[in-house]
Amino acid sequence: MTTAATTTLPNLTPGTWAIDPTHSTVGFVVRHLVVSKVRGTFNDFTGAITVAEDGTPSVQAEIQVASIDTNNEQRDGHIKSADFFDVEQFPTATFVSTAVRPAGSNFVVEGDFTLHGVTKPVELALEFLGVNPGMGNGPVAGFEATTTINRKDFGISIEMPLEGGGAVVGDKITLNLEIEAGLQA
């Protein structure tokens, strides 16, 4: 895990903070039929925020792409197919941070995102929500992050044009992360 982070997150104790999938969400939003949006989640993911002794954070995460859930089995099946994610060939998406920098009262996490076998740099706008003593299992930290990617940049280039213009599925996908992580003993 490479990091060139130049900042620290306040009150985040050095160590490994494991993402708690029970209290976290990896979601997305994409345009559908030009006029509406489809929202969904990935339900199987892992990751950690590692804070060095000097307070420098780094992040790594892995998403099982087949865990996609848009509340529609037929659509989910199509998205898992070779037309879109091709989960048989590309079962995981990964993120590895390369830097964390301040952005006003928030932060930007720069990193390499791999999806569909293609790795591209992305920037996540990060809000650090703070640390809580937890409920008997040690401290927990909260984060919200968002980024927008273009699916075509990752080789997901299916074209489904509409007769009157536009496409069934938009190119831009907004990823929304709501993360709770616990400090590991």
Salt bridges, closest charged atoms under 4 A:
ASP20 OD2 - HIS23 ND1 2.65
ASP83 OD2 - HIS78 NE2 2.61
GLU110 OE2 - ARG101 NE 2.64
GLU123 OE2 - ARG101 NH2 3.02
GLU159 OE2 - LYS152 NZ 2.68
ASP171 OD1 - ARG151 NH2 3.21
ASP171 OD2 - LYS152 NZ 3.58
GLU180 OE2 - HIS23 ND1 3.85
